[in-house]
Amino acid sequence: MVAEFLRQLFPSGVRHCLLIALGNTLRSDDGVGPYLAEQLRGIAGLQIENAGDRPERSVHWVERYRPRTVVFLDVADFGGAPGDLRQIGPGELINSGLSTHRLPLAALITWIEQENNVQCYCLGIQAASLQPGETLSTPVSITADLLIEWFKLQAAAD
Protein backbone atom coordinates (compact mmCIF):
# COMPACT_ATOMS: atom_id res chain seq x y z
CA MET A 1 0.00 0.00 0.00
CA VAL A 2 2.80 2.45 0.85
CA ALA A 3 4.63 1.65 -2.39
CA GLU A 4 1.48 2.17 -4.48
CA PHE A 5 0.76 5.50 -2.79
CA LEU A 6 4.36 6.68 -3.32
CA ARG A 7 4.36 5.63 -6.99
CA GLN A 8 1.36 7.92 -7.50
CA LEU A 9 3.01 10.81 -5.65
CA PHE A 10 6.34 10.40 -7.50
CA PRO A 11 5.37 9.25 -11.02
CA SER A 12 8.66 10.53 -12.49
CA GLY A 13 10.87 9.19 -9.71
CA VAL A 14 12.77 11.15 -7.08
CA ARG A 15 15.72 12.56 -9.04
CA HIS A 16 14.53 16.21 -9.17
CA CYS A 17 12.86 16.13 -5.78
CA LEU A 18 14.00 17.67 -2.50
CA LEU A 19 12.80 15.89 0.65
CA ILE A 20 12.64 18.09 3.73
CA ALA A 21 12.24 16.26 7.02
CA LEU A 22 10.47 18.03 9.88
CA GLY A 23 10.13 17.14 13.53
CA ASN A 24 11.39 17.14 17.07
CA THR A 25 13.30 14.06 18.22
CA LEU A 26 12.29 14.69 21.85
CA ARG A 27 8.55 14.24 21.19
CA SER A 28 8.20 10.54 20.32
CA ASP A 29 6.65 10.18 16.85
CA ASP A 30 7.40 13.81 16.00
CA GLY A 31 10.96 12.56 15.52
CA VAL A 32 10.04 10.56 12.42
CA GLY A 33 11.20 13.31 10.05
CA PRO A 34 14.71 13.52 11.52
CA TYR A 35 14.83 9.70 11.61
CA LEU A 36 14.02 9.56 7.90
CA ALA A 37 16.64 12.22 7.13
CA GLU A 38 19.31 10.31 9.03
CA GLN A 39 18.50 7.01 7.32
CA LEU A 40 18.27 8.49 3.81
CA ARG A 41 21.24 10.85 3.94
CA GLY A 42 24.01 10.02 1.53
CA ILE A 43 21.95 7.97 -0.91
CA ALA A 44 23.08 8.85 -4.43
CA GLY A 45 20.37 10.62 -6.42
CA LEU A 46 18.35 11.57 -3.35
CA GLN A 47 18.34 15.07 -1.86
CA ILE A 48 17.19 15.19 1.75
CA GLU A 49 17.62 17.79 4.45
CA ASN A 50 16.55 17.85 8.10
CA ALA A 51 14.82 21.11 9.05
CA GLY A 52 13.97 19.87 12.55
CA ASP A 53 11.24 22.04 14.04
CA ARG A 54 12.16 24.99 11.80
CA PRO A 55 10.59 24.47 8.36
CA GLU A 56 11.73 27.95 7.31
CA ARG A 57 15.22 26.45 6.92
CA SER A 58 13.91 24.84 3.74
CA VAL A 59 13.99 28.16 1.85
CA HIS A 60 17.80 27.99 1.68
CA TRP A 61 17.77 24.39 0.42
CA VAL A 62 15.16 25.10 -2.25
CA GLU A 63 17.33 27.94 -3.56
CA ARG A 64 20.45 25.75 -3.37
CA TYR A 65 19.13 22.57 -5.02
CA ARG A 66 16.56 24.10 -7.41
CA PRO A 67 14.28 21.03 -7.31
CA ARG A 68 11.14 20.56 -9.41
CA THR A 69 9.30 19.17 -6.40
CA VAL A 70 9.63 19.67 -2.64
CA VAL A 71 8.15 17.09 -0.29
CA PHE A 72 7.91 17.83 3.42
CA LEU A 73 8.04 14.66 5.53
CA ASP A 74 6.38 15.01 8.91
CA VAL A 75 4.21 13.38 11.52
CA ALA A 76 0.58 14.48 11.50
CA ASP A 77 -2.75 14.03 13.20
CA PHE A 78 -5.36 13.60 10.48
CA GLY A 79 -7.52 11.13 12.38
CA GLY A 80 -6.06 8.01 10.77
CA ALA A 81 -4.73 4.88 12.38
CA PRO A 82 -1.21 5.25 13.83
CA GLY A 83 1.30 4.75 11.05
CA ASP A 84 -1.11 5.65 8.22
CA LEU A 85 0.55 7.62 5.45
CA ARG A 86 -1.11 10.28 3.34
CA GLN A 87 -0.61 13.49 1.49
CA ILE A 88 -1.79 16.46 3.53
CA GLY A 89 -3.45 19.12 1.40
CA PRO A 90 -2.82 22.85 1.83
CA GLY A 91 -6.36 23.40 3.12
CA GLU A 92 -5.81 20.83 5.85
CA LEU A 93 -2.58 22.54 6.90
CA ILE A 94 -4.41 25.85 7.25
CA ASN A 95 -7.60 24.63 8.90
CA SER A 96 -6.24 22.22 11.47
CA GLY A 97 -3.60 21.92 14.11
CA LEU A 98 -1.53 19.44 12.11
CA SER A 99 1.70 21.39 12.41
CA THR A 100 3.70 21.81 15.58
CA HIS A 101 6.12 24.22 13.89
CA ARG A 102 6.67 27.90 14.63
CA LEU A 103 6.08 29.07 11.07
CA PRO A 104 2.82 27.78 9.60
CA LEU A 105 3.74 25.19 6.99
CA ALA A 106 0.87 26.23 4.68
CA ALA A 107 2.23 29.79 4.49
CA LEU A 108 5.75 28.55 3.87
CA ILE A 109 4.62 26.19 1.10
CA THR A 110 2.70 28.98 -0.63
CA TRP A 111 5.71 31.28 -0.49
CA ILE A 112 8.16 28.62 -1.74
CA GLU A 113 5.87 27.69 -4.64
CA GLN A 114 5.36 31.30 -5.71
CA GLU A 115 8.99 32.40 -5.39
CA ASN A 116 10.65 29.31 -6.85
CA ASN A 117 8.23 27.90 -9.43
CA VAL A 118 8.23 24.55 -7.66
CA GLN A 119 5.47 22.17 -6.55
CA CYS A 120 5.34 21.39 -2.81
CA TYR A 121 3.66 18.52 -1.00
CA CYS A 122 3.40 17.47 2.61
CA LEU A 123 3.56 13.76 3.31
CA GLY A 124 2.28 12.93 6.78
CA ILE A 125 2.46 9.83 8.95
CA GLN A 126 -0.30 9.55 11.54
CA ALA A 127 1.21 9.85 15.01
CA ALA A 128 0.48 7.46 17.84
CA SER A 129 2.17 9.67 20.45
CA LEU A 130 3.65 13.16 20.69
CA GLN A 131 4.51 12.78 24.36
CA PRO A 132 8.05 13.49 25.58
CA GLY A 133 10.34 10.66 24.58
CA GLU A 134 12.95 9.75 22.01
CA THR A 135 11.44 6.53 20.64
CA LEU A 136 9.12 6.17 17.66
CA SER A 137 5.98 4.10 18.19
CA THR A 138 5.92 0.74 16.44
CA PRO A 139 3.35 1.72 13.76
CA VAL A 140 5.21 4.94 12.87
CA SER A 141 8.53 3.11 12.83
CA ILE A 142 7.16 0.45 10.47
CA THR A 143 5.85 3.09 8.04
CA ALA A 144 9.11 5.04 8.24
CA ASP A 145 11.10 1.91 7.39
CA LEU A 146 8.82 1.21 4.41
CA LEU A 147 9.42 4.78 3.21
CA ILE A 148 13.17 4.36 3.59
CA GLU A 149 13.21 1.16 1.53
CA TRP A 150 11.03 2.69 -1.17
CA PHE A 151 13.18 5.82 -1.47
CA LYS A 152 16.36 3.71 -1.61
CA LEU A 153 14.91 1.61 -4.44
CA GLN A 154 13.70 4.66 -6.34
CA ALA A 155 17.00 6.51 -6.02
CA ALA A 156 18.83 3.45 -7.34
CA ALA A 157 16.40 3.12 -10.27
CA ASP A 158 16.47 6.80 -11.31
MARPA-644581 format. One record per residue: x, y, z of N, C-alpha, C, CB in turn. Coordinates in pm, whole numbers, padded with zeros to 5 digits, always signed. Glycine has a CB too. Example, Ala and Ser with C-alpha at 12.3 -4.5 7.8 and 13.67 -1.06 7.14 Angstrom:
! MARPA-644581
+01319-00569+00780+01230-00450+00780+01320-00330+00780+01131-00447+00905 +01285-00225+00708+01367-00106+00714+01290+00003+00787+01408-00060+00572 
***
This chain:
! MARPA-644581
+00083-00120+00000+00000+00000+00000+00087+00126+00000-00094+00000+00121 +00191+00129+00081+00280+00245+00085+00347+00264-00050+00385+00229+00196 +00396+00156-00110+00463+00165-00239+00369+00219-00346+00518+00028-00282 +00246+00170-00349+00148+00217-00448+00122+00367-00429+00015+00137-00435 +00101+00408-00309+00076+00550-00279+00195+00635-00325+00051+00570-00127 +00317+00592-00296+00436+00668-00332+00458+00671-00483+00560+00610-00263 +00426+00563-00552+00436+00563-00699+00345+00669-00759+00401+00424-00757 +00228+00689-00700+00136+00792-00750+00188+00932-00719-00003+00772-00688 +00249+00949-00604+00301+01081-00565+00428+01117-00642+00329+01083-00415 +00508+01018-00679+00634+01040-00750+00633+00965-00884+00754+00994-00663 +00545+01001-00977+00537+00925-01102+00663+00933-01187+00420+00975-01182 +00743+01037-01170+00866+01053-01249+00990+01018-01168+00879+01195-01300 +00973+00953-01055+01087+00919-00971+01121+01031-00874+01207+00886-01056 +01239+01021-00815+01277+01115-00708+01399+01202-00744+01307+01039-00582 +01449+01189-00866+01572+01256-00904+01568+01408-00887+01605+01224-01046 +01460+01474-00924+01453+01621-00917+01366+01666-00800+01398+01678-01049 +01369+01588-00695+01286+01613-00578+01375+01642-00457+01192+01493-00549 +01333+01738-00376+01400+01767-00250+01307+01724-00137+01438+01919-00238 +01355+01633-00053+01280+01589+00065+01326+01673+00183+01301+01436+00092 +01231+01729+00254+01264+01809+00373+01194+01746+00492+01221+01959+00356 +01275+01693+00583+01224+01626+00702+01198+01728+00812+01324+01517+00750 +01085+01714+00878+01047+01803+00988+01021+01721+01113+00922+01887+00950 +01048+01782+01229+01013+01714+01353+01109+01740+01466+01004+01570+01329 +01065+01697+01584+01139+01714+01707+01167+01577+01767+01061+01805+01807 +01292+01540+01775+01330+01406+01822+01300+01382+01970+01477+01384+01798 +01260+01484+02042+01229+01469+02185+01080+01450+02212+01280+01589+02261 +01000+01439+02104+00855+01424+02119+00805+01298+02049+00782+01548+02064 +00862+01185+02083+00820+01054+02032+00807+01055+01880+00687+01011+02095 +00685+01033+01829+00665+01018+01685+00697+01144+01606+00525+00978+01659 +00703+01259+01670+00740+01381+01600+00884+01371+01548+00725+01504+01693 +00959+01276+01598+01096+01256+01552+01108+01174+01425+01174+01189+01659 +00996+01138+01363+01004+01056+01242+01073+01128+01127+00864+01013+01200 +01053+01257+01113+01120+01331+01005+01271+01325+01019+01075+01476+01005 +01326+01365+01134+01471+01352+01152+01522+01209+01136+01510+01404+01288 +01445+01110+01180+01483+00970+01161+01496+00938+01012+01380+00876+01227 +01397+00980+00934+01402+00956+00790+01523+01024+00728+01274+01007+00724 +01549+01148+00769+01664+01222+00713+01794+01149+00743+01669+01366+00770 +01808+01102+00864+01931+01031+00903+01949+00902+00822+01928+00998+01053 +01842+00829+00802+01850+00701+00732+01868+00717+00581+01725+00620+00759 +01820+00828+00525+01827+00849+00381+01945+00934+00336+01700+00913+00334 +02011+00999+00429+02124+01085+00394+02234+01004+00325+02180+01154+00520 +02288+01063+00221+02401+01002+00153+02364+00905+00042+02484+00933+00250 +02235+00887+00017+02195+00797-00091+02208+00873-00222+02050+00743-00070 +02286+00819-00314+02308+00885-00443+02175+00907-00514+02403+00800-00532 +02157+01028-00568+02037+01062-00642+01922+01109-00555+01993+00946-00720 +01941+01115-00425+01835+01157-00335+01881+01279-00256+01794+01041-00239 +01804+01386-00262+01834+01507-00186+01742+01512-00066+01819+01636-00275 +01799+01510+00053+01719+01519+00175+01789+01608+00275+01692+01379+00236 +01711+01691+00341+01762+01779+00445+01671+01770+00566+01773+01926+00395 +01728+01789+00684+01655+01785+00810+01636+01926+00861+01729+01698+00916 +01513+01976+00857+01482+02111+00905+01444+02111+01053+01370+02171+00823 +01435+01994+01114+01397+01987+01255+01261+02051+01276+01501+02056+01344 +01251+02136+01377+01124+02204+01404+01122+02344+01343+01098+02211+01555 +01207+02369+01247+01216+02499+01180+01200+02483+01028+01351+02568+01213 +01078+02468+00980+01059+02447+00836+01110+02562+00751+00913+02426+00807 +01123+02680+00808+01173+02795+00731+01315+02773+00681+01168+02921+00816 +01388+02679+00741+01522+02645+00692+01517+02594+00548+01586+02540+00783 +01404+02543+00507+01391+02484+00374+01409+02586+00262+01257+02418+00361 +01385+02712+00288+01399+02816+00185+01540+02813+00128+01367+02956+00244 +01640+02804+00213+01780+02799+00168+01804+02678+00079+01875+02795+00289 +01753+02561+00118+01777+02439+00042+01707+02442-00094+01732+02317+00121 +01587+02500-00098+01516+02510-00225+01597+02597-00322+01374+02570-00205 +01651+02707-00272+01733+02794-00356+01863+02724-00397+01764+02926-00283 +01918+02645-00310+02045+02575-00337+02029+02462-00439+02102+02520-00208 +01929+02375-00419+01913+02257-00502+01830+02280-00629+01850+02147-00422 +01744+02380-00628+01656+02410-00741+01576+02286-00787+01738+02464-00858 +01504+02223-00694+01428+02103-00731+01303+02139-00811+01388+02023-00605 +01245+02039-00875+01114+02056-00941+01002+02038-00840+01098+01957-01058 +01030+01952-00741+00930+01917-00640+00994+01918-00502+00867+01780-00670 +00921+01970-00404+00963+01967-00264+00859+01887-00187+00980+02114-00205 +00906+01789-00110+00815+01709-00029+00858+01720+00116+00813+01560-00075 +00769+01774+00199+00791+01783+00342+00747+01651+00404+00715+01905+00406 +00833+01592+00484+00804+01466+00553+00784+01497+00701+00920+01360+00532 +00668+01463+00754+00638+01501+00891+00538+01404+00951+00584+01646+00898 +00526+01409+01082+00421+01338+01152+00297+01428+01146+00462+01303+01302 +00181+01370+01157+00058+01448+01150-00050+01383+01236+00011+01462+01005 -00157+01458+01255-00275+01403+01320-00394+01434+01231-00295+01461+01465 -00424+01341+01141-00536+01360+01048-00650+01264+01079-00488+01342+00904 -00644+01201+01196-00752+01113+01238-00740+00971+01186-00881+01169+01195 -00627+00936+01127-00606+00801+01077-00558+00708+01186-00507+00802+00962 -00532+00585+01146-00473+00488+01238-00324+00518+01251-00497+00340+01188 -00265+00500+01369-00121+00525+01383-00042+00453+01274-00073+00480+01522 +00047+00529+01211+00130+00475+01105+00073+00496+00965+00151+00331+01127 -00055+00536+00954-00111+00565+00822-00031+00675+00755-00261+00605+00834 -00021+00666+00624+00055+00762+00545-00039+00827+00446+00173+00693+00471 -00032+00961+00435-00111+01028+00334-00057+01165+00303-00255+01039+00378 -00096+01214+00187-00061+01349+00149-00156+01443+00221-00067+01370-00006 -00099+01547+00281-00179+01646+00353-00195+01766+00260-00111+01687+00490 -00318+01800+00230-00345+01912+00140-00326+02047+00207-00485+01902+00085 -00303+02151+00127-00282+02285+00183-00398+02332+00271-00261+02385+00071 -00521+02300+00231-00636+02340+00312-00635+02276+00449-00763+02305+00241 -00589+02153+00456-00581+02083+00585-00474+02145+00673-00551+01934+00563 -00365+02190+00612-00258+02254+00690-00305+02386+00750-00135+02276+00603 -00392+02455+00678-00441+02585+00725-00548+02568+00831-00497+02665+00608 -00639+02473+00808-00760+02463+00890-00751+02369+01008-00871+02421+00806 -00633+02314+01033-00624+02222+01147-00494+02244+01220-00635+02076+01101 -00481+02181+01331-00360+02192+01411-00260+02085+01377-00393+02187+01558 -00243+02052+01249-00153+01944+01211-00008+01977+01240-00169+01911+01065 +00029+02103+01231+00170+02139+01241+00205+02183+01382+00204+02249+01142 +00321+02138+01428+00370+02181+01558+00483+02282+01541+00418+02060+01640 +00499+02337+01420+00612+02422+01389+00580+02569+01412+00657+02400+01246 +00682+02649+01432+00667+02790+01463+00609+02867+01345+00799+02849+01503 +00659+02843+01227+00608+02907+01107+00504+02814+01044+00724+02940+01005 +00384+02865+01019+00282+02778+00960+00331+02719+00827+00150+02855+00938 +00324+02588+00816+00374+02519+00699+00296+02559+00573+00365+02369+00719 +00167+02583+00585+00087+02623+00468+00139+02754+00410-00062+02637+00506 +00170+02850+00497+00223+02979+00449+00359+02962+00384+00232+03080+00565 +00443+02880+00442+00575+02855+00387+00565+02788+00250+00658+02768+00483 +00480+02688+00237+00462+02619+00110+00415+02716+00002+00362+02504+00125 +00318+02799+00033+00270+02898-00063+00383+02989-00108+00155+02981-00003 +00461+03037-00015+00571+03128-00049+00676+03057-00136+00637+03181+00079 +00715+02937-00097+00816+02862-00174+00766+02837-00316+00849+02727-00105 +00640+02796-00330+00587+02769-00464+00586+02893-00551+00446+02711-00453 +00544+03006-00495+00536+03130-00571+00673+03185-00608+00458+03233-00494 +00767+03180-00517+00899+03240-00539+00994+03153-00619+00962+03273-00407 +00969+03023-00624+01065+02931-00685+01010+02846-00798+01120+02841-00581 +00885+02867-00836+00823+02790-00943+00845+02640-00922+00879+02834-01079 +00805+02594-00806+00823+02455-00766+00692+02405-00704+00943+02440-00666 +00665+02277-00716+00547+02217-00655+00585+02159-00519+00486+02106-00746 +00506+02189-00416+00534+02139-00281+00421+02047-00234+00552+02257-00182 +00460+01945-00161+00366+01852-00100+00406+01830+00045+00362+01717-00178 +00310+01788+00124+00340+01747+00261+00292+01603+00276+00271+01842+00366 +00385+01517+00311+00356+01376+00331+00356+01350+00481+00462+01284+00257 +00242+01310+00535+00228+01293+00678+00208+01148+00720+00115+01375+00728 +00267+01114+00832+00246+00983+00895+00165+01009+01022+00384+00910+00926 +00055+00938+01036-00030+00955+01154+00046+00916+01280-00159+00872+01141 +00052+01008+01374+00121+00985+01501+00040+00896+01593+00151+01118+01570 +00110+00819+01674+00048+00746+01784+00068+00825+01913+00107+00602+01797 +00184+00892+01924+00217+00967+02045+00308+01085+02013+00284+00875+02147 +00279+01198+02077+00365+01316+02069+00415+01353+02209+00290+01435+02004 +00406+01257+02299+00451+01278+02436+00603+01286+02440+00399+01166+02529 +00658+01346+02547+00805+01349+02558+00862+01208+02551+00848+01418+02689 +00968+01195+02475+01034+01066+02458+01112+01067+02329+00932+00952+02459 +01208+00977+02319+01295+00975+02201+01275+00850+02116+01439+00985+02244 +01167+00777+02137+01144+00653+02064+01019+00665+01979+01132+00534+02161 +01029+00620+01854+00912+00617+01766+00822+00500+01808+00954+00604+01617 +00691+00520+01795+00598+00410+01819+00618+00304+01711+00450+00461+01822 +00576+00184+01739+00592+00074+01644+00524+00102+01509+00537-00055+01703 +00398+00150+01507+00335+00172+01376+00406+00280+01293+00189+00211+01395 +00451+00386+01358+00521+00494+01287+00657+00445+01240+00536+00618+01378 +00724+00367+01321+00853+00311+01283+00841+00218+01162+00914+00235+01401 +00738+00136+01159+00716+00045+01047+00695+00124+00917+00596-00047+01073 +00610+00227+00923+00585+00309+00804+00711+00381+00761+00473+00411+00831 +00786+00435+00857+00911+00504+00824+01008+00409+00754+00977+00561+00952 +01019+00288+00802+01110+00191+00739+01065+00152+00599+01122+00066+00826 +00934+00146+00575+00882+00121+00441+00917+00237+00348+00729+00098+00445 +00904+00359+00400+00942+00478+00321+01090+00475+00286+00910+00606+00400 +01172+00441+00381+01317+00436+00359+01350+00336+00248+01392+00397+00490 +01294+00218+00255+01321+00116+00153+01273+00161+00016+01254-00016+00191 +01156+00223+00011+01103+00269-00117+01193+00377-00178+00959+00322-00100 +01233+00475-00096+01318+00582-00147+01454+00528-00192+01338+00690-00041 +01509+00432-00120+01636+00371-00161+01621+00305-00297+01685+00268-00057 +01516+00229-00317+01491+00161-00444+01471+00262-00556+01370+00069-00433 +01395+00367-00530+01370+00466-00634+01497+00542-00672+01264+00564-00588 +01575+00578-00573+01700+00651-00602+01793+00565-00686+01771+00693-00470 +01797+00437-00658+01883+00345-00734+01832+00327-00877+01891+00208-00664 +01699+00333-00895+01640+00312-01027+01646+00436-01115+01497+00267-01013 +01648+00554-01054+01647+00680-01131+01775+00703-01206+01623+00798-01040 
***
